[in-house]
C-alpha cells in the first residue's frame, strides 16, 4: 500500500490532504504580501493554472495583518511562511492563515513555540514543519559526517516531537534538499517512520530548464514510490511555471487524470513544417481546456504522423504546404498548414461542448 494512502488526513482551509486524497499542488507568491492587490492577482492566476494551496511570506507585522484581506478575496487555502519570529506566526493565524510553515527549532525557544502551538490548536490550524539540508543543525552535520538524508530526517522528526510535546498533532512534514538523490533517500527513510502527510519538493531546483529536469527526476522517483501528499516544484521563474510542471509530473505518473496530455514528435528530415513553433502554440492553447481528459498529438510528418499517434484522441500532422487533422488515428481532412491550429481549436471547442 502507498504511504500516501495511510497518512493522517489534514484539513487546510477547504482542502484535505493525506489519507489517499488527491495530491495537492502548491506554489508561493513572489509579490510583497503587503501589496494585497498584486498578491491576490498572482494567487488568482496561479489558481486558474491549477494551484490548490498557496503560500505567502509573513515577514513583517504588516504582511501578517494582510492575510485576512487576501484570504477574503481568494478561493484556495493560504499558508503563512514564517522565519524566526513566533509573533508573526501568531499574528498570521489571527488574521486568517489556513496553515503556517515554521521550523520549530528557530522560532525563539520552547516557550514561544508553545504560544504558537496554543493558537494553532485553538483554531485547528495545521503546522507544516519545514527542514531542509541548508538548515541542518551543526550537531547532526558533525555526527553524520556532513549533510545527509539521515540527518535531515532526524532533524525533521526532532522538530515534530517538539510540537507533539505541546500536545498537538495537526502536522505536515516538509524535508527538502537541492541534492536530488539525497532528497529521494530522505523521503524513503521518513516514510518508514511517520504517518504524517509529506509535502515534497526539490528545493532551489534552479531555472526552468535545469529545475524542471531535477524536479521531474526527483519528484518522479518519490511519487512513484507512493510517497508525497502535496507537491511544489521550486523554480527560479514565474510561479505559473511551477504549476504547469507539477501537473505534468502528476499526469505522467498517472496520479492526475484531468487535463489534456500533449504528445509531439521530434523533428527530422521529413518535417516540412515549423513543428517546434506549432507544438509550442498548441501547448499554450490547450491550457484553456484543462478539464478535458484527452490526448492531443502534434506530429511533423503527414505520412506517418496519424499512425504513430494513433493512441491520441485528436491530432494534427504537418506536411509540405498542407497538413492533416485526425481523430483516433483516422484522417478527418486535409488542411493548409496555416489552418491547422484553428482547426484543432474548433475540434477542442466541439469536444468541450459534448
Residue, then its C-alpha position, 0 to 999 in steps of 0.5 A: x500500500x502507498x504511504x500516501x494512502x495511510x497518512x493522517x488526513x489534514x484539513x487546510x482551509x477547504x482542502x484535505x490532504x493525506x489519507x489517499x486524497x488527491x495530491x495537492x499542488x502548491x506554489x508561493x507568491x513572489x509579490x510583497x504580501x503587503x501589496x494585497x492587490x498584486x498578491x491576490x492577482x498572482x494567487x488568482x492566476x496561479x489558481x486558474x493554472x491549477x494551484x490548490x494551496x498557496x503560500x505567502x511570506x509573513x515577514x513583517x507585522x504588516x504582511x501578517x495583518x494582510x492575510x485576512x484581506x487576501x484570504x477574503x478575496x481568494x478561493x484556495x487555502x493560504x499558508x503563512x511562511x514564517x522565519x524566526x519570529x513566533x509573533x508573526x506566526x501568531x499574528x498570521x493565524x489571527x488574521x486568517x492563515x489556513x496553515x503556517x510553515x515554521x521550523x520549530x527549532x528557530x522560532x525563539x525557544x520552547x516557550x514561544x513555540x508553545x504560544x504558537x502551538x496554543x493558537x494553532x490548536x485553538x483554531x485547528x490550524x495545521x503546522x507544516x514543519x519545514x527542514x531542509x539540508x541548508x538548515x541542518x543543525x551543526x550537531x547532526x552535520x558533525x555526527x553524520x559526517x556532513x549533510x545527509x538524508x539521515x540527518x535531515x530526517x532526524x532533524x525533521x522528526x526532532x522538530x515534530x516531537x517538539x510540537x507533539x510535546x505541546x500536545x498537538x498533532x495537526x502536522x505536515x512534514x516538509x524535508x527538502x534538499x537541492x541534492x536530488x538523490x539525497x532528497x529521494x533517500x530522505x523521503x524513503x527513510x521518513x516514510x518508514x517512520x511517520x504517518x504524517x502527510x509529506x509535502x515534497x519538493x526539490x528545493x532551489x531546483x534552479x531555472x526552468x530548464x535545469x529545475x524542471x529536469x531535477x524536479x521531474x527526476x526527483x519528484x518522479x522517483x518519490x511519487x512513484x514510490x507512493x510517497x508525497x501528499x502535496x507537491x511544489x516544484x521550486x523554480x527560479x521563474x514565474x510561479x505559473x511555471x511551477x504549476x504547469x510542471x507539477x501537473x505534468x509530473x502528476x499526469x505522467x505518473x498517472x496520479x492526475x487524470x484531468x487535463x489534456x496530455x500533449x504528445x509531439x514528435x521530434x523533428x527530422x528530415x521529413x518535417x516540412x513544417x515549423x513543428x517546434x513553433x506549432x507544438x509550442x502554440x498548441x501547448x499554450x492553447x490547450x491550457x484553456x481546456x484543462x478539464x478535458x481528459x484527452x490526448x492531443x498529438x502534434x506530429x511533423x510528418x503527414x505520412x506517418x504522423x496519424x499512425x504513430x499517434x494513433x493512441x491520441x484522441x485528436x491530432x494534427x500532422x504537418x506536411x509540405x504546404x498542407x497538413x492533416x487533422x485526425x481523430x483516433x488515428x483516422x484522417x478527418x481532412x486535409x488542411x493548409x498548414x496555416x489552418x491547422x491550429x484553428x482547426x484543432x481549436x474548433x475540434x477542442x471547442x466541439x469536444x468541450x461542448x459534448 
